[in-house]
């Protein structure tokens, strides 16, 4: 168990301290990984130079470097698009032309589309929650239901977006392309999204829409549309993000929204905003390499798989491990970073298609994250809406249902081609 002790140190420092402080964001997760990484170095034998070399092997492998490049470009694109007003334009486009009876399913659809476009659930929640609360107050619909609708819909994009950090990490750790993972994942969750549209239509037949939605400049929506379309077509994600960044610069500068230096500043803010995730990724990669070097990964796999056989058991093992780590860290990206290498080994042992294992990682993490009252997404929504986080959780129907869909996809072996 000594090989796994760095992981226990991390969980004890982060989880136990957070429970004692009654605040899962009291202890910065990067600090928790730093302490556990230093401890991991102390568990190794050899000179300090040799120990650091093993750590650097995990932190600086080709998969990690590619992930970091994607994080940087995604941050630059997201911030430059937001600075030019693309988020507001996309929100207004989704809401302005909706018939009143479609306002609930329309907001859910807007939440799905925006999160799919910008690749972040938190950003979507920040953009849509104030509008959703205003509509709820004007129409008499419960605010928790409306906020839960927005928060739930964001996990559609968080689960499927080509620029979502969960998608990036899941595909890179499993060694498959984003477009292939998308094809598998969408077959699992799309029926649930369609079902939710029907349910929200029934719930919202008597809703009235506000009349004071701002006018829309379609040029501002173009970068998001381009990123989604090009990514779905299978273009390399680095190229897709680069094109998106260029479009935000051209449109923003030509329309006089910002000058070249304003564009540069926005991109810089976006890249700096990814710094914590980049630091955590490097530290987690190095720590997990030490755990692997000491035989800890073999211990985990042996413990988890000793009573299972076949692909179905292996897939349940990956899903369960992801959910457990996510509950402990309250961060779905960190959960996938932590469990991804283990899931890869389990997939290899049981012959699980890497596209399916990537989908399981991402969907299990979004399911768990979506139902945690102490997750960043729920806390942001609660803060913007002025309601208790616990009141939001029972209304998070979509995250609940994708958990059911994930279990069904494992039990009944679908999508059949990838199972």
C-alpha positions as CSV (number, residue, x, y, z in Angstrom):
1,X,0.0,0.0,0.0
2,X,3.0,2.3,0.3
3,X,2.9,2.7,-3.5
4,X,-0.6,4.2,-3.2
5,X,0.2,6.4,-0.2
6,X,0.7,9.6,-2.3
7,X,-2.9,9.2,-3.5
8,X,-4.1,8.8,0.1
9,X,-2.1,11.9,1.2
10,X,-3.8,13.9,-1.5
11,X,-7.3,12.6,-0.6
12,X,-6.7,13.1,3.1
13,X,-5.3,16.6,2.6
14,X,-8.0,17.7,0.1
15,X,-11.1,15.8,1.1
16,X,-10.7,15.6,4.9
17,X,-9.6,19.2,5.3
18,X,-12.5,20.4,3.0
19,X,-15.0,18.5,5.1
20,X,-13.6,19.9,8.3
21,X,-13.7,23.4,6.9
22,X,-17.1,22.7,5.3
23,X,-15.8,24.3,2.1
24,X,-14.6,22.2,-0.8
25,X,-12.8,25.2,-2.2
26,X,-11.0,26.2,1.0
27,X,-8.0,24.1,0.1
28,X,-6.6,24.9,-3.4
29,X,-6.4,21.7,-5.3
30,X,-3.1,22.6,-6.8
31,X,-1.6,22.9,-3.3
32,X,-3.0,19.5,-2.4
33,X,-1.4,18.0,-5.5
34,X,1.9,19.8,-4.7
35,X,2.1,18.4,-1.2
36,X,1.2,14.9,-2.4
37,X,3.7,15.1,-5.2
38,X,6.5,16.1,-2.8
39,X,5.6,13.2,-0.6
40,X,5.6,10.9,-3.7
41,X,9.1,12.0,-4.4
42,X,10.1,11.0,-0.9
43,X,8.7,7.4,-1.4
44,X,11.2,6.8,-4.3
45,X,14.6,5.3,-3.9
46,X,17.7,6.7,-5.6
47,X,19.2,10.1,-5.9
48,X,17.1,13.2,-6.1
49,X,18.0,13.6,-9.7
50,X,16.7,10.1,-10.5
51,X,13.5,10.8,-8.6
52,X,12.9,14.1,-10.4
53,X,13.5,12.3,-13.7
54,X,10.7,9.8,-13.0
55,X,8.4,12.6,-12.0
56,X,9.3,14.6,-15.1
57,X,8.6,11.5,-17.2
58,X,5.0,11.5,-16.2
59,X,4.6,15.3,-16.1
60,X,6.2,15.8,-19.5
61,X,5.1,12.9,-21.7
62,X,3.7,13.6,-25.1
63,X,0.1,13.1,-24.0
64,X,0.5,15.7,-21.2
65,X,2.2,18.2,-23.5
66,X,-0.6,17.9,-26.1
67,X,-3.3,18.4,-23.4
68,X,-1.5,21.5,-22.1
69,X,-1.4,22.9,-25.7
70,X,-5.1,22.3,-26.1
71,X,-5.8,23.9,-22.7
72,X,-3.8,27.0,-23.6
73,X,-5.6,27.4,-27.0
74,X,-9.0,26.7,-25.5
75,X,-8.4,29.4,-22.9
76,X,-7.3,31.9,-25.5
77,X,-10.3,31.2,-27.7
78,X,-12.8,31.3,-24.9
79,X,-11.6,34.6,-23.4
80,X,-11.2,36.4,-26.8
81,X,-14.7,35.2,-27.9
82,X,-16.2,36.4,-24.6
83,X,-14.5,39.8,-24.8
84,X,-16.0,40.4,-28.3
85,X,-19.5,39.7,-27.0
86,X,-19.9,36.3,-28.6
87,X,-21.4,34.7,-25.4
88,X,-24.2,37.3,-25.1
89,X,-24.9,37.1,-28.9
90,X,-25.1,33.3,-28.7
91,X,-27.5,33.4,-25.7
92,X,-29.7,36.0,-27.4
93,X,-29.8,34.0,-30.6
94,X,-31.0,30.9,-28.8
95,X,-33.7,32.8,-26.9
96,X,-35.0,35.5,-29.2
97,X,-36.8,33.4,-31.7
98,X,-38.3,30.8,-29.4
99,X,-42.1,30.5,-29.3
100,X,-43.4,30.9,-25.7
101,X,-44.4,27.3,-25.3
102,X,-40.9,26.3,-26.2
103,X,-39.2,28.6,-23.6
104,X,-38.2,25.8,-21.2
105,X,-37.0,23.3,-23.7
106,X,-35.5,26.3,-25.6
107,X,-33.4,27.4,-22.6
108,X,-32.3,23.8,-22.0
109,X,-31.4,23.6,-25.7
110,X,-29.6,27.0,-25.4
111,X,-27.7,25.6,-22.4
112,X,-26.7,22.5,-24.3
113,X,-25.7,24.5,-27.4
114,X,-23.7,27.2,-25.6
115,X,-21.8,24.6,-23.4
116,X,-21.1,22.6,-26.5
117,X,-19.8,25.7,-28.3
118,X,-17.6,27.1,-25.5
119,X,-16.7,23.9,-23.8
120,X,-17.3,25.1,-20.2
121,X,-20.2,24.4,-18.0
122,X,-19.3,27.2,-15.6
123,X,-19.2,29.8,-18.4
124,X,-22.6,28.7,-19.6
125,X,-24.1,28.9,-16.2
126,X,-22.7,32.4,-15.6
127,X,-24.2,33.5,-19.0
128,X,-27.6,31.9,-18.7
129,X,-28.5,31.8,-15.0
130,X,-29.4,35.5,-14.7
131,X,-31.7,35.3,-17.8
132,X,-33.3,32.1,-16.5
133,X,-34.0,33.6,-13.1
134,X,-35.6,36.6,-14.7
135,X,-37.8,34.4,-16.8
136,X,-38.8,32.3,-13.8
137,X,-39.7,35.4,-11.8
138,X,-41.8,36.8,-14.6
139,X,-43.6,33.5,-15.5
140,X,-44.2,32.0,-12.0
141,X,-42.1,29.0,-12.6
142,X,-40.0,27.9,-9.7
143,X,-36.5,29.3,-9.7
144,X,-34.8,26.0,-8.6
145,X,-36.4,24.3,-11.6
146,X,-35.2,26.9,-14.0
147,X,-31.7,27.0,-12.6
148,X,-31.6,23.2,-12.5
149,X,-32.6,23.2,-16.2
150,X,-29.7,25.5,-17.0
151,X,-27.1,23.7,-14.9
152,X,-28.2,20.3,-16.2
153,X,-28.0,21.4,-19.8
154,X,-24.5,22.5,-19.4
155,X,-23.3,19.0,-18.8
156,X,-24.4,18.1,-22.3
157,X,-21.7,20.3,-23.7
158,X,-19.3,19.5,-20.9
159,X,-19.6,15.9,-21.9
160,X,-19.5,16.3,-25.7
161,X,-17.7,19.6,-26.6
162,X,-14.5,19.3,-28.5
163,X,-12.9,22.1,-26.4
164,X,-14.2,20.8,-23.0
165,X,-11.3,19.9,-20.7
166,X,-13.1,16.7,-19.7
167,X,-13.2,15.6,-23.4
168,X,-9.6,16.6,-24.0
169,X,-8.3,14.7,-21.0
170,X,-10.6,11.6,-21.6
171,X,-9.6,11.2,-25.2
172,X,-5.9,11.9,-24.6
173,X,-5.6,9.5,-21.7
174,X,-7.4,6.7,-23.7
175,X,-5.6,7.3,-27.0
176,X,-8.5,8.0,-29.3
177,X,-9.6,11.0,-31.4
178,X,-12.2,13.5,-30.2
179,X,-14.5,12.9,-33.2
180,X,-14.5,9.1,-32.5
181,X,-15.3,9.6,-28.9
182,X,-18.0,12.1,-29.9
183,X,-19.7,9.5,-32.1
184,X,-19.8,7.0,-29.2
185,X,-20.8,9.5,-26.5
186,X,-23.6,11.1,-28.5
187,X,-25.3,7.7,-29.0
188,X,-25.4,7.3,-25.2
189,X,-26.6,10.8,-24.2
190,X,-28.5,12.2,-27.2
191,X,-31.7,10.1,-26.4
192,X,-31.6,11.5,-22.9
193,X,-31.4,15.1,-24.2
194,X,-34.3,14.5,-26.5
195,X,-36.3,13.0,-23.7
196,X,-35.6,16.1,-21.5
197,X,-36.8,18.4,-24.3
198,X,-40.1,16.6,-24.3
199,X,-40.4,16.7,-20.5
200,X,-39.5,20.4,-20.4
201,X,-42.1,21.1,-23.2
202,X,-44.8,19.5,-21.1
203,X,-43.7,21.5,-18.0
204,X,-43.5,24.8,-19.8
205,X,-46.7,25.0,-21.9
206,X,-48.0,28.0,-19.9
207,X,-44.7,30.0,-19.7
208,X,-44.5,33.5,-21.2
209,X,-41.2,34.8,-22.7
210,X,-39.7,38.2,-21.9
211,X,-39.9,40.7,-24.7
212,X,-36.7,42.7,-23.9
213,X,-34.0,40.5,-25.3
214,X,-31.2,42.4,-27.0
215,X,-30.7,42.5,-30.7
216,X,-28.3,39.9,-32.3
217,X,-25.2,40.4,-34.4
218,X,-24.8,37.1,-36.2
219,X,-21.2,37.8,-36.9
220,X,-20.4,37.4,-33.2
221,X,-21.8,33.9,-33.2
222,X,-19.6,32.8,-36.2
223,X,-16.5,31.8,-34.1
224,X,-18.5,29.4,-32.0
225,X,-20.3,27.9,-35.0
226,X,-17.0,27.5,-36.8
227,X,-15.4,25.7,-33.9
228,X,-18.3,23.3,-33.5
229,X,-18.7,22.5,-37.2
230,X,-15.0,22.1,-37.9
231,X,-14.5,19.9,-34.9
232,X,-17.5,17.7,-35.8
233,X,-15.9,17.3,-39.2
234,X,-12.9,15.7,-37.6
235,X,-10.3,18.5,-38.0
236,X,-7.4,18.4,-35.5
237,X,-8.5,20.2,-32.4
238,X,-5.4,22.4,-32.3
239,X,-6.2,23.6,-35.9
240,X,-9.8,24.1,-34.9
241,X,-9.0,26.3,-31.9
242,X,-6.4,28.3,-33.9
243,X,-9.0,29.0,-36.6
244,X,-11.5,30.0,-33.8
245,X,-9.0,32.4,-32.3
246,X,-8.2,34.0,-35.6
247,X,-11.9,34.5,-36.3
248,X,-12.4,36.2,-33.0
249,X,-9.5,38.6,-33.8
250,X,-10.7,39.4,-37.3
251,X,-14.3,39.9,-36.4
252,X,-13.6,41.8,-33.1
253,X,-11.0,44.1,-34.7
254,X,-13.0,44.8,-37.9
255,X,-16.1,45.6,-35.9
256,X,-14.2,47.9,-33.6
257,X,-14.9,45.9,-30.5
258,X,-11.3,45.8,-29.6
259,X,-8.0,46.6,-31.2
260,X,-5.1,44.2,-31.8
261,X,-3.7,44.9,-28.3
262,X,-7.1,44.3,-26.7
263,X,-7.3,41.0,-28.6
264,X,-3.9,40.0,-27.3
265,X,-4.9,41.0,-23.8
266,X,-8.0,38.9,-23.9
267,X,-6.1,35.9,-25.2
268,X,-3.5,36.3,-22.4
269,X,-6.3,36.5,-19.8
270,X,-7.7,33.3,-21.1
271,X,-4.4,31.5,-21.1
272,X,-3.6,32.7,-17.6
273,X,-7.1,31.5,-16.6
274,X,-6.0,28.0,-17.4
275,X,-2.9,28.2,-15.2
276,X,-4.4,26.2,-12.3
277,X,-5.5,23.4,-14.6
278,X,-2.1,23.3,-16.3
279,X,-0.3,23.2,-12.9
280,X,-2.6,20.5,-11.6
281,X,-2.2,18.4,-14.8
282,X,1.6,18.6,-14.5
283,X,1.6,17.7,-10.8
284,X,-1.0,14.9,-11.2
285,X,0.9,13.4,-14.2
286,X,4.2,13.4,-12.2
287,X,2.6,12.0,-9.1
288,X,0.8,9.2,-11.0
289,X,4.0,8.2,-12.7
290,X,5.7,7.8,-9.4
291,X,2.7,5.7,-8.2
292,X,3.0,3.6,-11.3
293,X,6.8,3.2,-10.9
294,X,6.3,1.9,-7.4
295,X,3.6,-0.6,-8.6
296,X,0.6,1.3,-7.2
297,X,-1.3,1.2,-10.5
298,X,-0.9,-2.6,-10.6
299,X,-2.3,-2.8,-7.0
300,X,-5.4,-0.7,-7.9
301,X,-6.1,-2.7,-11.0
302,X,-5.7,-6.0,-9.2
303,X,-7.9,-4.9,-6.4
304,X,-10.6,-3.6,-8.6
305,X,-10.6,-6.4,-11.2
306,X,-10.0,-9.5,-9.0
307,X,-13.7,-10.3,-8.9
308,X,-14.8,-9.2,-12.3
309,X,-14.4,-10.7,-15.8
310,X,-15.2,-9.5,-19.3
311,X,-15.7,-6.1,-20.8
312,X,-18.9,-5.4,-18.9
313,X,-17.2,-5.7,-15.5
314,X,-14.2,-3.7,-16.7
315,X,-16.5,-0.8,-17.9
316,X,-18.3,-0.8,-14.6
317,X,-14.9,-0.7,-12.8
318,X,-13.9,2.4,-14.8
319,X,-17.2,4.2,-14.2
320,X,-17.2,3.4,-10.4
321,X,-13.6,4.5,-10.0
322,X,-14.3,7.8,-11.8
323,X,-17.4,8.5,-9.7
324,X,-15.5,7.8,-6.5
325,X,-12.6,10.1,-7.3
326,X,-15.0,12.8,-8.5
327,X,-16.9,12.7,-5.2
328,X,-13.6,13.2,-3.4
329,X,-12.2,16.0,-5.5
330,X,-15.5,17.8,-6.6
331,X,-13.8,18.4,-10.0
332,X,-14.6,16.2,-13.0
333,X,-11.5,17.2,-14.9
334,X,-9.2,16.2,-12.0
335,X,-11.1,13.0,-11.6
336,X,-10.4,12.0,-15.2
337,X,-6.8,13.1,-15.0
338,X,-6.4,10.9,-11.9
339,X,-8.3,7.8,-13.2
340,X,-7.5,8.1,-16.9
341,X,-4.2,6.1,-16.8
342,X,-5.8,3.5,-14.6
343,X,-8.7,3.2,-17.0
344,X,-6.4,2.8,-19.9
345,X,-4.7,-0.2,-18.2
346,X,-8.1,-1.7,-17.4
347,X,-9.3,-1.2,-21.0
348,X,-6.2,-2.9,-22.3
349,X,-6.6,-5.9,-19.9
350,X,-10.3,-6.5,-20.8
351,X,-10.2,-5.5,-24.5
352,X,-12.4,-2.4,-24.0
353,X,-12.6,-0.1,-27.0
354,X,-10.7,3.1,-26.1
355,X,-13.5,5.2,-27.6
356,X,-16.0,3.5,-25.2
357,X,-13.7,3.9,-22.2
358,X,-13.2,7.6,-23.0
359,X,-17.0,8.0,-23.2
360,X,-17.4,6.2,-19.8
361,X,-14.8,8.4,-18.2
362,X,-16.4,11.6,-19.4
363,X,-20.0,10.6,-18.8
364,X,-19.4,9.2,-15.3
365,X,-17.6,12.3,-14.3
366,X,-20.3,14.6,-15.6
367,X,-23.0,12.5,-13.9
368,X,-21.2,12.7,-10.6
369,X,-20.2,16.4,-10.8
370,X,-23.7,17.3,-11.8
371,X,-25.2,16.0,-8.6
372,X,-22.7,17.4,-6.1
373,X,-24.1,20.3,-4.1
374,X,-20.6,21.4,-3.4
375,X,-19.5,21.4,-7.1
376,X,-18.3,24.7,-8.6
377,X,-21.2,24.6,-11.2
378,X,-23.9,24.3,-8.5
379,X,-22.3,26.9,-6.3
380,X,-22.0,29.4,-9.1
381,X,-25.6,28.9,-10.0
382,X,-26.7,29.2,-6.4
383,X,-24.7,32.4,-6.0
384,X,-26.2,34.0,-9.1
385,X,-29.8,32.9,-8.3
386,X,-29.7,33.5,-4.6
387,X,-31.0,30.1,-3.7
388,X,-29.6,27.2,-1.6
389,X,-27.4,24.8,-3.6
390,X,-29.3,21.9,-2.0
391,X,-32.5,23.2,-3.7
392,X,-30.9,23.0,-7.1
393,X,-29.8,19.3,-7.0
394,X,-33.3,17.6,-7.1
395,X,-33.9,19.6,-10.3
396,X,-30.8,18.3,-12.1
397,X,-32.7,15.8,-14.2
398,X,-30.3,15.6,-17.1
399,X,-27.2,14.6,-15.0
400,X,-29.3,12.0,-13.2
401,X,-30.5,10.5,-16.5
402,X,-27.1,10.3,-18.2
403,X,-26.0,8.2,-15.2
404,X,-28.9,5.9,-16.0
405,X,-28.0,5.9,-19.7
406,X,-24.4,5.1,-18.9
407,X,-25.3,2.1,-16.8
408,X,-27.7,0.9,-19.5
409,X,-25.0,1.3,-22.2
410,X,-22.7,-1.0,-20.1
411,X,-25.4,-3.6,-19.2
412,X,-26.9,-3.8,-22.7
413,X,-23.6,-3.3,-24.6
414,X,-24.4,-0.3,-26.7
415,X,-23.4,1.4,-28.9
416,X,-23.0,-2.1,-30.2
417,X,-20.1,-1.3,-32.6
418,X,-17.9,0.0,-29.9
419,X,-18.9,-2.5,-27.2
